[in-house]
Amino acid sequence: MTHSTIEITAELVRDLLREQHPDLADRPVRLGALGWDNQVWRLGEDLAVRLPWATDAADALLLKEHAWLPVLAPALPLPVPVPQRLGAPGALFPRPWLVTTWVRGEPADRSPVTRGADAARALAAFLTALHRPAPADAPASHDRGGPLADHAEGFAHQLDDATELGLIPDPDAVRAIWEDAAAAPVWTGPDLWIHGDLHPANVLTADGTLCGVIDFGALFAGDPACDLAAAWLLLPDGAAEPFFRAYSPSPDPATLRRARGWAVAKALACLRVGEAGRRGLPGGKATWGPPGDAALRRLLATAGAR
């Protein structure tokens, strides 16, 4: 993490708007969220300002969203933060920034899904609409678009770390799910648009079901299995099967195996971030632990079912 050395305040946001987008400068400004890569400041009731404050890669991720989300958003059945204006680096703030639409709802790590059937249909409709063939110039992903076997060393490190922290009741069973997924045939279909980072903090809920999807910084073209892992990460017990029935086209067995591997890896990441938050360590988010634990339990309970 390389948090910005510039203190981001409501006054700084107003100054940036006055300098580059003065027609928006009189709107009320208040802090919306402190994300992994960006700070989000609400701008009135329907807009938000996103400024990178951590990770060197955040600038490129914002520019990627600015380029592609306006193209994808009209076809998506759930609200997403659509870029409206691009802020240029300058003397006040040396990095690019965005004005986007504000998506209402509570992050699922704080307000979990309770209406499983409704959420399964909503998630299936969203991913069915998103997972379309991407153009040749679509962004690629080096860490989420390739074969799972390429991530064996990183997974082993995550599993060992989580085991040492006492977060994993049965490490051998978790490893077995991963090894089966890594041995599955690789994706040979067309590169599809993939959100790439569908964990509970990037999906919004209201009234117990999904109402929005945020943070498309990991957006890329590739294997849909990375996103299909959300069936275990986001949905409550018993909702994965209805999700896969509603998703189109129906995933083949190899894709489902790879999806389980991505789900195990993401569940471990949530557990570790949650434990860091529980201990008050930098970058930790205590609310990530429970959904990670629940996802791992679901995966272990259904091991060998597919």
Secondary structure, 3 states (H helix, E strand, C coil): CCCCCCCCCHHHHHHHHHHHCHHHCCCCEEEEEECCCEEEEEECCCEEEEEECCCCCHHHHHHHHHHHHHHHHHHCCCCCCCEEEEECCCCCCCCCEEEEECCCCEECCCCCCCCHHHHHHHHHHHHHHHCCECCCCCCCCCCCCCCHHHHHHHHHHHHHHHHHCCCCCCHHHHHHHHHHHHCCCCCCCCCEEECCCCCHHHEEEECCEEEEECCCCCCEEECCHHHHCHHHHCCCCCCHHHHHHHCCCCCCHHHHHHHHHHHHHHHHHHHHHHHHHHCCCCCCCHHHHHHHHHHHHHHHHCCCCC
